[in-house]
């Protein structure tokens, strides 16, 4: 059963974003790319920014990188519909350029609220921009695939940095690494739930 309260809160948040005329990139983009998936998802994927097809369709990860993400999810027998997927900015930057720090900062309260509503067990950051939100000052080549315990606004989260699927499409070695990293995710979700159960038993 889908949590109706979460669905309502996400719809309200999307409406609030759509009406926020202060958000950067709004005028040059075609669509707001809010995010999609299961409001009760245990896995929350946070990418970088919408590309051409995402901007056209108003959905995250629907281009070539999205097709690879779907394959990676399939490799761990997890339907896309059972996770939640969004980006650190929700309007497409011109010519697919990297997002600017002030743009990421402008969208941050909305992304934070998405996480607060969904309450995932594990957040998978796709690429260095989303990784820096939780684990600043590190290199993705060093920490990819390694779970990090993060105290996020008083809540303990497991954050797993990974390469962006777009980078994997450009490099056979990165593709190999992201495939290996994905295979660790089911166990990480189970482990995070065990930790939660142990904490409940202590109360």
Order of alpha helices (4+ residues) and beta strands (2+ residues): alpha-beta-beta-alpha-alpha-beta-alpha-beta-alpha-alpha-beta-beta-alpha-alpha-alpha
